[in-house]
Amino acid sequence: GSPREQARVLYESGAAAFEAGDHASARAKFEESYGLFASLRTLYSLGLCQHALGDFGPAVRSLDQYLREAGAEAPEDLRARAGELLAQMRAEMGRLEVRVNVEDARVLVDGTAVGTSPLAGPVDVGPGWHVVEARREGWHGEPQRVSAVPGQTATVALALVQTRFTETPIVSAPIGDLAPTVAAATLLLPLAFAAWLA
């Protein structure tokens, strides 16, 4: 079937797993479904799953995105539940103010991309230790470990350094010495080709 149809089947399978209390399986199904077809209902359900698993950072991002994208179209009960969960989680969560010394670097918290530098605002995370890193093509930086405390904002400064590619010469002989070899190789090519044709 179409991606939309496959997404619907996965969503229903995820909803059944969620009802049965298997939140990990439900999350996997909802994530796969949302990857195929970005339905707001799936995003909301994914947020509920992440919350049930205690994965507050991703849960806040999913429910926040749901409220932003659904806007006035969101059914009243879903909007109220999402708002209630967000308020509860944020009270128990810490926030990370991530600063990167270069722009357009992907910022990851615990391996999940949370945006591109400079970030629009702090990142909501669960209490405890987190690994924060920034990645950009041609740049290198070390991940930072940072502890988040409920109700507080911790600042993380990530420094990326441009990768220098050192070009090592293949042959250290002066150019003059190379000339005969290059000429000989050029002569050999037609001979080998002629022999192959014969």
HUDA-V746496 format. One record per residue. N is the residue number from 1. RES is the residue in three letters. SS is DSSP state (a for helix, b for strand, c for the rest). PHI is phi in degrees with one decimal (* if undefined). Layout:
# HUDA-V746496
n: <N,N>
res: <RES,RES>
ss: <SS,SS>
phi: <PHI,PHI>
This chain:
# HUDA-V746496
n: <1,2,3,4,5,6,7,8,9,10,11,12,13,14,15,16,17,18,19,20,21,22,23,24,25,26,27,28,29,30,31,32,33,34,35,36,37,38,39,40,41,42,43,44,45,46,47,48,49,50,51,52,53,54,55,56,57,58,59,60,61,62,63,64,65,66,67,68,69,70,71,72,73,74,75,76,77,78,79,80,81,82,83,84,85,86,87,88,89,90,91,92,93,94,95,96,97,98,99,100,101,102,103,104,105,106,107,108,109,110,111,112,113,114,115,116,117,118,119,120,121,122,123,124,125,126,127,128,129,130,131,132,133,134,135,136,137,138,139,140,141,142,143,144,145,146,147,148,149,150,151,152,153,154,155,156,157,158,159,160,161,162,163,164,165,166,167,168,169,170,171,172,173,174,175,176,177,178,179,180,181,182,183,184,185,186,187,188,189,190,191,192,193,194,195,196,197,198>
res: <GLY,SER,PRO,ARG,GLU,GLN,ALA,ARG,VAL,LEU,TYR,GLU,SER,GLY,ALA,ALA,ALA,PHE,GLU,ALA,GLY,ASP,HIS,ALA,SER,ALA,ARG,ALA,LYS,PHE,GLU,GLU,SER,TYR,GLY,LEU,PHE,ALA,SER,LEU,ARG,THR,LEU,TYR,SER,LEU,GLY,LEU,CYS,GLN,HIS,ALA,LEU,GLY,ASP,PHE,GLY,PRO,ALA,VAL,ARG,SER,LEU,ASP,GLN,TYR,LEU,ARG,GLU,ALA,GLY,ALA,GLU,ALA,PRO,GLU,ASP,LEU,ARG,ALA,ARG,ALA,GLY,GLU,LEU,LEU,ALA,GLN,MET,ARG,ALA,GLU,MET,GLY,ARG,LEU,GLU,VAL,ARG,VAL,ASN,VAL,GLU,ASP,ALA,ARG,VAL,LEU,VAL,ASP,GLY,THR,ALA,VAL,GLY,THR,SER,PRO,LEU,ALA,GLY,PRO,VAL,ASP,VAL,GLY,PRO,GLY,TRP,HIS,VAL,VAL,GLU,ALA,ARG,ARG,GLU,GLY,TRP,HIS,GLY,GLU,PRO,GLN,ARG,VAL,SER,ALA,VAL,PRO,GLY,GLN,THR,ALA,THR,VAL,ALA,LEU,ALA,LEU,VAL,GLN,THR,ARG,PHE,THR,GLU,THR,PRO,ILE,VAL,SER,ALA,PRO,ILE,GLY,ASP,LEU,ALA,PRO,THR,VAL,ALA,ALA,ALA,THR,LEU,LEU,LEU,PRO,LEU,ALA,PHE,ALA,ALA,TRP,LEU,ALA>
ss: <c,c,a,a,a,a,a,a,a,a,a,a,a,a,a,a,a,a,a,c,c,c,a,a,a,a,a,a,a,a,a,a,a,a,a,a,c,c,c,a,a,a,a,a,a,a,a,a,a,a,a,a,c,c,c,a,a,a,a,a,a,a,a,a,a,a,a,a,a,a,a,a,a,c,c,a,a,a,a,a,a,a,a,a,a,a,a,a,a,a,a,a,c,b,b,b,b,b,b,b,c,c,c,c,c,b,b,b,b,c,c,b,b,b,b,b,c,c,c,c,c,c,b,b,b,c,c,b,b,b,b,b,b,b,b,c,c,c,b,b,c,c,c,b,b,b,b,b,c,c,c,c,b,b,b,b,b,b,c,c,b,b,c,c,c,c,c,c,c,c,c,c,c,c,a,a,a,a,a,a,a,a,a,a,a,a,a,a,a,a,a,a,a,a,a,a,a,c>
phi: <*,-70.3,-54.0,-64.5,-66.6,-61.9,-62.8,-64.6,-61.9,-63.8,-61.6,-64.6,-65.0,-65.2,-63.7,-65.7,-64.3,-63.5,-61.1,-81.5,87.6,-92.8,-69.8,-66.0,-64.2,-60.5,-61.2,-59.1,-66.5,-64.3,-63.1,-64.8,-62.3,-66.3,-64.1,-82.5,-150.3,-78.0,-87.1,-66.2,-63.2,-66.8,-61.2,-61.5,-63.5,-62.0,-59.9,-62.5,-62.6,-60.4,-64.4,-62.1,-86.5,76.4,-93.1,-65.5,-57.2,-61.5,-62.7,-62.8,-63.5,-65.4,-70.3,-62.4,-63.6,-58.6,-64.2,-64.1,-78.4,-77.4,53.6,-69.1,-72.9,-65.0,-57.5,-53.7,-66.1,-68.8,-63.9,-65.3,-65.7,-62.2,-63.4,-64.1,-64.3,-61.0,-62.8,-60.4,-65.3,-63.1,-66.6,-97.9,-103.0,-102.5,-131.4,-117.9,-93.8,-101.4,-117.0,-121.4,-76.0,-130.1,-86.9,62.0,-97.4,-74.2,-102.1,-120.6,-118.3,53.9,84.3,-106.0,-67.0,-116.4,147.6,-120.9,-70.4,-76.7,-69.8,-68.0,-171.5,-64.7,-101.7,-77.6,-139.6,-71.1,-65.1,114.6,-83.4,-138.0,-106.2,-117.6,-144.9,-126.1,-130.5,-150.3,-53.9,83.9,-127.3,-134.7,-154.1,-90.2,-63.4,-115.0,-97.8,-140.5,-99.4,-104.5,-112.3,-52.1,77.5,-122.1,-113.0,-103.5,-100.7,-121.3,-107.9,-108.7,-110.6,-101.3,-117.6,-65.3,-74.1,-101.1,-90.2,-84.9,-89.5,-95.3,-64.3,-70.8,-122.6,-93.5,-72.2,-61.1,-58.2,-55.2,-69.8,-79.6,-52.1,-61.5,-61.5,-62.3,-61.7,-62.2,-63.4,-64.4,-69.0,-67.0,-59.2,-63.2,-62.8,-62.7,-64.7,-62.5,-63.1,-68.8,-75.6,-63.0>
